């Protein structure tokens, strides 16, 4: 999908994207591109969905570290797919 910013720097996201991922995003600047990551309505539930029941009885610092590790893995995998496809999409 390609889109442009308007004169105020806003990006239009199609309705189907907003319905799938929501209306709030974190903007992440990477070395070669910018990525949008949806912010879940319930971030803890999203982390639990991502790492399963491994949170049971886990101190919050360990849970945060696990969530960050999982996010890094997903970003690395996505960047590998983009690089394999020949560049940014």
Secondary structure, DSSP 8 states (H G I E B T S, - for coil): ----B-TTS-B---HHHHHHH-S-EEEEE-SS-EEEEE--SSHHHHHHHHHGGGGTT--HHHHHHHHHHHHHHHHHHHHHHHHHHTS--
